[in-house]
Amino acid sequence: MISTLGRYKIIAEIGQGAMGVVYKAVDPIIDRTVAIKTINLNLSRQELEEYEARFQQEIKAAGRLNHPNIVTIYDVGKTESVAYMAMEFLEGKELKDMIAAGTMPGAEQVVDIIAQVADGLWFAHQQDIVHRDVKPSNIMVMKGGIAKITDFGIARLPNSAVKTMTGLILGSPRYMSPEQVIGKAIDARSDIFSLGVVLYEALTGIPPFDGDNVNAIMYATVNTTPPPPSAHNRSVPPMLDLIVAKAMAKLLEDRYQSVQEFAGDLREVRRQMDASRPASALKAAMSPPLRPQAPNPAAIVDKVVVDTATIPIDTGKREDEEAKPLAIAKTFDSFDATMRLAAMTDQTDDFKEYISETQKMRAYKGKIEPTSPLARAAASPAAAAPAPAPAPAPKPAPAEKKPPPKAAKKPEPKPEPAPPVIQIANPSLDEAPAASSAVTSMIAIGAIVLLSLAALGLLVALVVK
C-alpha cells in the first residue's frame, strides 16, 4: 500500500473496485480526513491525452456540485499511473452492501433514500451534468438515513476507454439505460432509468435485469419487462409499482421527463403510506398543551396582584368590641339533644344508665329524701357526670330509640325492676314546706347541670371519633 498520494497521507485502504482503490487519508495542511478514489490510467498515449482533456472538464463540473445529497469534492490530481480525487469522507454504508447483506429497511425508508438521491440528481441536471453511472455502489447511506451520491464525473470516460477497459463496465450493465446499451445519445432521462433500477432492487433485493454475462444483461435491459416489485415484496403498495414501471420505461417518451417529477411521486406515495397508518402509531397523537404566557413586567408594575385567600372577612365588628356569648334558647332540651346524638352515633348503650336515670327523674313528681341517691347526685352534679368514651369498641347493632315519656300524661312513675329506695311519705317534709321547696329547686338545678354535662361529653366523644 502506498504511503502518500500527492500531499495526502494515506491511513488505510477502504476498498477496491474495477476502476481502482479507495483510501482513507489525511490532508496534513488543514488536518482534514478525506476519502481518495484512484483510477488506473492503463491507456495508450492518444487515449490518455483525450482522457486528460475530459477529466479536466469533469473537475470543473464537480466543483459546481454543492448539494446536501452529493458528496463534496475537495481536490483532484494525477500521477504517472493513476488519477485521484479527494472527496468528503462519509461514515456510512454503501447501498450495495446493505442490499447484499439483506439489511435493507422497510419500503418507507427505501422511498426516502431514493427521493434524496433524486434531489441530488435534479441539482446536477440543472448544471447540465449527467451522472451516467447511478448504481447502489455509488450511493452512500449515512446515519440518520441521509443519502449522498458519489463519483460524479468519474464514469464519463472516453468511449475508446470503455471499449478497451472492459473491467470498468462490469459493475454497471445492470443499471444502464436502453439508450446507453444500444449506443444512442443520452440525457438526464438516462439517470432516471438507472435510479428506477436501483429502486426496484432496493425494494425486492433482486435486480430487474440479470443474466449469465454482460450480453445477456444488456439484452434483458432492452427487450424484457420485469414483474412488479410487489410480486417479490408484498409490503410494496400498488402506487409504488406504477412509479417503478414509469421510471424504467423503455421509450424516453413514456419515462419521467425530469427526475424532479420522479421525486415528487415518491414523496406523494410516502405521504399515502403514512396516512394509511392508524393515528395511534404517530408520535404526535395529540396537540401539545399550551404554554402559559410569561407575565409582562410592565403590567406587573401597574397592577398589584392581591391574594384574596388570606384577606380576613369583614364582619362589621371592631377589634375593641367584646364578643357577646350566645344565649341558650329557653326551649332547648339537653336530654332530647343527647338522645338524638346517641342514636346518630350508635352509642345508645353507652348512655343507657344515664338515660334510664333521667327518665326516672322526669317521671317522678313526688318529693325526694335527702338520703336518696338522686338527692346526692343533685348535690354533686360534677361527680355524677359520665366520663366521655375515648374510643368506642366496634359499633354494636343500633338499639331501638325509645321516645322519652311525657311527664304531663303520667301521674305516677312506672315501677322499675330495681329502683332506688325512695320514701314518698315523710311527715317531716309536710312540716317544713319551705325546706322542701328549696330542695326541689336544688334538684332541678342539679338535673339541668347533669344533663348539660352529659350532652357536652357526648359531643366531645363524637368529635374524637
C-alpha positions in Angstrom: 0.0 0.0 0.0 1.3 3.4 -0.9 2.0 5.8 1.9 1.3 9.1 0.2 -0.6 10.4 -2.8 0.2 13.9 -3.7 0.1 15.9 -0.5 -2.2 13.4 1.2 -1.0 10.9 3.8 -2.6 7.5 3.3 -4.0 6.0 6.5 -5.8 2.8 5.4 -7.3 1.1 2.4 -11.1 1.3 2.4 -12.0 -0.9 -0.6 -11.2 -1.9 -4.2 -13.2 -1.7 -7.3 -12.9 -2.2 -11.0 -11.7 1.4 -11.5 -9.2 1.5 -8.7 -8.6 1.6 -5.0 -10.3 3.8 -2.4 -8.2 5.1 0.5 -8.7 6.9 3.8 -6.3 9.7 4.0 -5.5 13.0 5.8 -4.8 16.4 4.4 -1.8 17.5 6.6 -2.2 21.1 5.7 -5.7 21.6 7.3 -5.8 18.3 9.2 -8.9 17.0 7.5 -9.9 13.4 6.9 -10.7 12.7 3.3 -11.5 9.7 1.0 -9.3 9.3 -2.1 -10.5 7.3 -5.0 -7.9 6.4 -7.6 -8.4 5.5 -11.3 -6.0 3.3 -13.2 -4.8 5.0 -16.4 -3.7 2.0 -18.4 -4.3 3.8 -21.7 -2.3 4.5 -24.8 -0.8 7.9 -25.3 -3.6 9.1 -27.6 -6.3 7.9 -25.3 -4.5 9.4 -22.3 -4.4 12.8 -23.9 -8.1 12.6 -24.8 -9.0 11.4 -21.2 -6.9 14.2 -19.6 -8.9 16.9 -21.5 -12.2 15.3 -20.5 -11.0 14.8 -16.9 -10.3 18.5 -16.6 -13.8 19.2 -17.8 -15.3 16.9 -15.2 -13.2 18.6 -12.5 -14.8 21.9 -13.3 -18.2 20.3 -13.3 -17.7 18.6 -9.9 -16.7 21.9 -8.4 -20.2 23.3 -9.2 -22.0 20.5 -7.4 -22.6 21.8 -3.9 -25.7 19.9 -2.6 -26.5 18.1 0.7 -27.2 14.8 -1.3 -24.0 15.0 -3.3 -20.6 14.1 -1.9 -18.3 17.2 -1.8 -15.2 17.1 -4.0 -12.2 18.8 -2.4 -9.3 18.2 -4.8 -8.2 16.2 -7.9 -4.8 15.2 -9.2 -2.9 12.5 -11.0 0.5 10.8 -11.0 2.2 8.8 -13.8 0.0 5.8 -13.3 -3.2 6.9 -11.5 -5.6 9.8 -11.3 -7.2 10.5 -8.0 -10.0 12.5 -6.5 -10.1 13.7 -2.8 -13.6 13.9 -1.6 -15.7 14.1 1.6 -15.1 11.1 3.9 -18.5 9.6 4.7 -19.2 7.4 7.7 -21.9 5.1 6.5 -22.7 2.1 4.3 -23.0 1.7 0.6 -26.4 0.8 -0.6 -24.9 -2.1 -2.5 -23.6 -3.6 0.8 -27.0 -3.1 2.5 -28.8 -4.9 -0.3 -26.2 -7.8 -0.4 -26.4 -8.3 3.4 -30.3 -8.3 3.4 -30.4 -5.4 5.9 -32.5 -3.1 3.8 -35.1 -1.1 5.8 -38.8 -1.1 5.0 -40.4 0.3 1.9 -40.9 3.7 3.6 -37.2 4.2 4.3 -36.2 3.0 0.8 -38.5 5.6 -0.7 -36.9 8.3 1.4 -33.4 7.3 0.3 -34.3 7.2 -3.4 -36.1 10.5 -3.1 -32.9 12.1 -1.6 -30.8 10.7 -4.5 -33.4 12.1 -6.9 -32.9 15.6 -5.3 -29.2 15.4 -5.8 -29.5 14.3 -9.4 -32.0 17.1 -10.1 -29.4 19.6 -8.9 -26.8 18.1 -11.1 -29.1 18.1 -14.1 -29.7 21.8 -13.5 -26.0 22.2 -14.0 -26.1 20.2 -17.3 -24.3 17.3 -15.7 -25.4 13.7 -16.2 -24.1 11.1 -13.8 -24.3 8.2 -16.3 -23.4 5.6 -13.6 -26.2 5.6 -11.0 -25.9 2.4 -9.1 -26.1 1.1 -5.5 -22.3 1.2 -5.0 -22.4 5.0 -5.8 -25.0 5.8 -3.1 -23.9 6.1 0.5 -26.4 5.9 3.3 -25.2 7.7 6.4 -26.5 7.6 10.0 -30.0 9.1 10.2 -30.9 7.9 6.8 -29.2 10.7 4.8 -28.2 9.6 1.3 -25.4 11.0 -0.8 -24.4 10.3 -4.4 -20.7 9.7 -5.1 -18.5 9.5 -8.2 -19.9 12.4 -10.2 -18.0 12.6 -13.5 -15.8 9.6 -12.9 -18.0 7.5 -15.1 -17.5 10.0 -18.0 -14.6 8.1 -19.5 -14.0 8.4 -23.3 -15.8 5.9 -25.5 -12.5 4.3 -26.5 -11.6 3.7 -22.9 -14.9 2.0 -22.2 -14.2 -0.4 -25.2 -10.7 -1.3 -24.0 -11.3 -1.3 -20.2 -14.0 -3.9 -20.1 -13.5 -4.3 -16.3 -14.7 -0.8 -15.9 -18.3 -1.5 -17.0 -18.7 -5.0 -15.5 -20.4 -3.5 -12.4 -22.7 -1.2 -14.3 -24.6 -3.0 -17.1 -27.4 -4.0 -14.8 -28.2 -0.3 -14.3 -27.5 1.1 -17.8 -30.5 2.6 -19.7 -31.5 1.1 -23.0 -30.2 4.1 -24.9 -26.8 3.5 -23.3 -26.8 -0.1 -24.2 -27.5 0.5 -27.9 -25.2 3.5 -28.1 -27.6 6.3 -28.6 -27.2 9.8 -27.3 -28.1 10.1 -23.6 -29.5 12.9 -21.4 -30.9 13.3 -17.9 -33.6 10.7 -18.5 -30.9 8.0 -18.6 -30.2 8.7 -14.9 -33.9 8.3 -14.3 -33.9 4.8 -15.7 -30.9 3.8 -13.7 -32.4 5.2 -10.5 -35.6 3.2 -11.2 -33.5 0.1 -11.5 -31.8 0.9 -8.1 -35.3 1.5 -6.5 -36.5 -1.9 -7.8 -33.5 -3.8 -6.4 -33.7 -2.0 -3.1 -37.4 -2.9 -2.7 -37.0 -6.6 -3.7 -33.4 -7.5 -3.2 -33.4 -8.8 -6.8 -32.0 -6.9 -9.9 -34.7 -6.4 -12.5 -32.3 -7.3 -15.4 -29.9 -10.1 -14.9 -28.1 -12.8 -16.9 -25.1 -15.0 -17.1 -22.9 -12.5 -18.9 -22.9 -8.8 -20.0 -24.6 -9.5 -23.3 -27.5 -11.4 -21.6 -27.9 -8.5 -19.1 -27.9 -5.9 -21.9 -30.4 -8.0 -24.0 -32.8 -8.2 -20.9 -32.5 -4.4 -20.4 -33.6 -3.6 -23.9 -36.2 -6.4 -24.5 -37.7 -7.7 -21.3 -40.1 -6.2 -18.7 -39.6 -7.4 -15.1 -42.5 -8.3 -12.8 -43.7 -5.5 -10.5 -41.8 -5.2 -7.1 -45.0 -6.2 -5.2 -44.6 -9.7 -6.8 -41.5 -10.1 -4.7 -42.3 -7.9 -1.7 -46.0 -7.8 -0.6 -45.4 -4.7 1.5 -44.9 -2.6 -1.6 -48.0 -0.6 -2.4 -49.5 -0.7 -5.9 -48.8 3.0 -6.4 -45.1 2.2 -6.0 -45.3 -0.4 -8.7 -46.6 2.2 -11.1 -43.8 4.6 -10.2 -41.1 2.0 -10.8 -42.7 1.0 -14.2 -42.8 4.6 -15.4 -39.1 5.2 -14.3 -38.0 2.0 -16.2 -40.0 2.6 -19.3 -38.1 1.6 -22.5 -39.1 4.6 -24.5 -37.9 8.0 -23.5 -41.4 9.5 -24.1 -43.0 7.1 -21.6 -40.5 7.8 -18.9 -40.4 10.6 -16.4 -39.3 13.7 -18.2 -37.4 15.0 -15.2 -36.1 13.5 -12.1 -38.0 16.1 -10.1 -41.2 14.6 -11.2 -39.9 11.2 -10.1 -39.0 12.6 -6.6 -42.5 14.3 -6.4 -44.3 11.0 -7.0 -42.1 9.2 -4.5 -42.9 11.7 -1.8 -46.6 11.5 -2.6 -46.7 7.7 -2.2 -44.7 8.2 1.0 -47.4 10.5 2.3 -50.1 8.0 1.4 -48.2 5.2 3.2 -48.1 7.4 6.3 -51.8 8.2 6.0 -52.7 4.5 5.9 -51.3 4.0 9.4 -53.6 4.3 12.4 -53.4 7.6 14.3 -52.1 5.8 17.4 -48.9 5.0 15.6 -48.0 8.6 15.2 -45.8 10.3 17.7 -47.9 13.4 17.8 -51.2 11.7 18.5 -52.5 14.9 20.2 -51.6 18.5 20.2 -49.2 19.7 22.8 -50.5 21.6 25.8 -50.5 25.4 25.5 -47.6 27.0 27.4 -48.6 29.6 29.9 -47.7 33.1 28.7 -44.9 34.9 30.7 -46.2 37.9 32.6 -45.5 41.3 31.3 -43.2 43.2 33.7 -44.9 46.5 32.8 -48.3 45.1 33.6 -47.0 43.8 37.0 -45.9 47.3 37.9 -49.2 48.9 37.0 -51.4 46.1 38.5 -50.9 44.9 42.1 -51.7 41.2 42.5 -53.6 40.5 45.7 -54.0 37.1 47.3 -57.7 37.2 48.3 -57.4 33.8 50.0 -55.7 35.4 53.0 -57.8 38.5 53.4 -59.9 38.4 56.6 -63.7 38.6 56.2 -65.1 41.9 57.3 -67.9 41.1 59.9 -68.6 44.7 60.7 -67.2 44.4 64.2 -64.3 46.3 65.7 -61.4 44.7 67.5 -62.2 46.5 70.7 -65.7 45.2 70.8 -66.1 42.2 73.1 -67.7 39.1 71.7 -71.1 38.5 73.3 -71.8 35.0 74.4 -74.6 33.2 72.6 -77.7 32.8 74.8 -79.4 29.4 75.1 -83.0 29.2 74.0 -85.5 28.6 76.7 -87.0 25.8 74.7 -83.7 23.9 74.5 -83.9 20.4 75.9 -80.4 18.9 76.5 -81.8 15.4 77.2 -83.5 15.3 73.8 -80.4 16.5 72.1 -78.4 13.9 74.0 -80.8 11.2 72.9 -80.6 12.3 69.2 -76.8 12.3 69.2 -76.6 8.9 70.9 -78.9 7.4 68.3 -77.0 9.1 65.4 -73.6 7.7 66.6 -74.9 4.3 67.7 -73.8 5.0 71.3 -77.2 4.4 73.0 -75.8 1.5 75.1 -73.0 3.7 76.4 -75.6 6.2 77.8 -78.1 3.6 78.9 -77.7 4.2 82.6 -77.8 8.0 82.1 -81.0 7.7 80.0 -82.7 5.4 82.5 -81.9 7.7 85.5 -83.1 10.8 83.6 -86.3 9.2 82.5 -87.0 8.2 86.2 -86.3 11.7 87.3 -88.6 13.2 84.7 -91.4 10.7 85.5 -91.2 11.3 89.3 -93.5 14.0 90.7 -93.1 13.4 94.4 -90.6 14.6 96.9 -87.0 13.2 97.2 -85.5 12.4 100.6 -82.1 14.0 101.3 -80.7 10.5 101.8 -81.8 9.4 98.4 -79.1 8.8 95.6 -80.9 11.3 93.4 -80.5 13.9 96.1 -76.8 13.2 96.5 -76.4 13.3 92.7 -78.1 16.7 92.6 -75.9 18.0 95.4 -72.7 16.9 93.5 -73.5 17.0 89.7 -69.9 17.2 88.6 -69.2 13.8 90.3 -72.2 12.1 88.7 -71.4 13.3 85.2 -70.4 10.3 83.0 -66.9 10.4 81.5 -66.8 10.5 77.7 -65.8 7.3 76.0 -62.4 7.8 74.4 -62.7 5.2 71.6 -65.8 3.1 71.4 -65.4 -0.5 70.5 -66.8 -1.9 67.2 -70.2 -0.4 66.6 -73.0 -2.6 68.1 -76.3 -3.0 66.4 -78.2 0.2 66.7 -80.7 0.0 69.6 -84.2 0.9 69.2 -84.8 4.5 70.1 -87.3 4.7 72.9 -89.2 8.0 72.9 -88.9 9.7 76.3 -92.2 9.5 78.3 -94.1 12.7 78.6 -94.4 13.8 82.2 -97.7 15.6 81.8 -99.6 12.4 80.8 -98.3 10.1 83.5 -99.5 11.0 87.0 -97.5 8.2 88.7 -94.0 6.8 87.9 -93.7 3.5 86.2 -92.2 0.9 88.5 -88.7 -0.4 87.6 -87.2 -3.8 88.4 -84.6 -2.3 90.8 -85.5 1.3 91.6 -83.5 3.2 94.2 -85.0 3.4 97.6 -87.3 6.5 97.7 -89.7 7.1 100.6 -92.7 9.0 99.4 -94.5 9.5 102.7 -92.4 11.6 105.1 -94.1 13.6 107.9 -91.0 15.8 108.2 -91.4 17.2 104.7 -95.0 18.2 105.4 -94.0 20.1 108.5 -91.3 22.0 106.6 -92.7 23.2 103.3 -90.1 25.9 102.8 -87.3 23.4 103.1 -88.9 21.1 100.6 -89.2 23.8 98.1 -85.5 24.7 98.4 -84.5 21.0 98.0 -86.7 20.7 94.9 -85.1 23.7 93.3 -81.7 22.3 94.0 -82.6 19.0 92.5 -83.9 20.7 89.4 -80.8 22.8 89.0 -78.6 19.8 89.5 -80.5 17.8 86.9 -80.1 20.6 84.4 -76.4 20.8 85.1 -76.1 17.0 84.9 -77.8 16.9 81.5 -75.7 19.7 80.1 -72.5 18.0 81.1 -73.7 14.7 79.6 -74.6 16.4 76.3 -71.1 18.1 76.3 -69.5 14.8 77.0 -71.4 13.2 74.1 -70.3 15.9 71.8 -66.7 15.5 72.8 -66.9 11.8 72.2 -68.4 12.4 68.7 -65.7 14.8 67.7 -63.0 12.4 68.9 -64.5 9.6 67.0 
